[in-house]
Amino acid sequence: MKTFTTEQLAEILGKHKAWRLGEEGGERADLSDANLSDSNLSDANLIDANLSGANLSDVRSWNGATGNCHQVKDRKSTRLNS
């Protein structure tokens, strides 16, 4: 499984954001087979990112569109706020 430092993940997510916005230098995030357990992806928009085979255990994510915070645990998303 691939692992990333916080800085590497931030760079990948920054390039993915630029890619989604059609900006120069952007590229689609390839997080396939990555160990993302315990990662904080609260500011990440992972639409169209390659997450196949990724370990998403205990990942925290924030949906800014709905204002919901979720935690992925055992591949199930749990809403943390009401």
C-alpha positions in Angstrom: 0.0 0.0 0.0 1.2 3.5 -0.8 1.7 5.9 2.0 2.0 9.7 1.9 3.3 12.3 4.3 0.9 15.1 5.2 2.9 17.4 2.8 2.7 14.9 -0.1 -1.0 14.4 0.4 -1.5 18.2 0.5 0.4 18.6 -2.7 -1.6 15.8 -4.4 -4.9 17.3 -3.2 -3.8 20.8 -4.3 -3.0 19.6 -7.8 -6.3 17.7 -7.9 -8.2 20.9 -7.0 -6.4 22.8 -9.8 -7.2 20.0 -12.2 -10.9 20.1 -11.2 -10.9 23.9 -11.8 -9.1 23.5 -15.2 -6.0 25.3 -14.0 -2.6 24.9 -15.4 -0.4 22.4 -13.5 -3.3 20.5 -12.1 -3.7 16.7 -12.3 -6.2 14.1 -11.3 -5.4 12.6 -7.9 -4.3 9.0 -8.0 -4.7 7.7 -4.5 -5.3 4.1 -5.6 -4.0 1.5 -3.2 -3.1 4.3 -0.8 -3.2 4.0 3.0 -5.3 7.0 3.9 -6.4 5.7 7.3 -6.7 8.4 10.0 -6.2 11.1 7.3 -8.0 14.4 7.7 -9.6 15.1 4.3 -12.0 17.7 5.6 -11.0 20.3 3.0 -10.6 17.9 0.1 -12.9 17.6 -2.9 -12.2 14.1 -4.1 -14.7 14.1 -6.9 -13.1 12.1 -9.8 -10.1 11.2 -7.7 -8.9 7.6 -8.2 -9.5 5.9 -4.8 -9.7 2.3 -6.0 -8.2 0.0 -3.4 -7.5 2.8 -1.0 -7.8 2.2 2.8 -10.2 4.9 4.0 -10.5 3.6 7.6 -11.1 6.4 10.2 -10.9 9.1 7.5 -12.6 12.4 8.4 -14.2 14.4 5.7 -16.3 17.5 5.5 -19.0 18.2 3.0 -19.1 21.9 2.6 -22.2 21.8 0.4 -24.3 20.2 3.2 -22.3 21.2 6.3 -22.0 17.6 7.3 -18.9 16.1 8.9 -18.4 12.4 8.3 -16.0 9.8 9.6 -15.4 6.6 7.6 -15.1 3.6 9.9 -14.9 0.1 8.5 -15.9 1.4 5.1 -19.1 3.0 6.5 -19.6 6.7 6.6 -21.0 8.1 9.9 -22.4 11.6 10.3 -20.7 13.3 13.2 -22.9 16.3 13.5 -26.7 16.7 13.5 
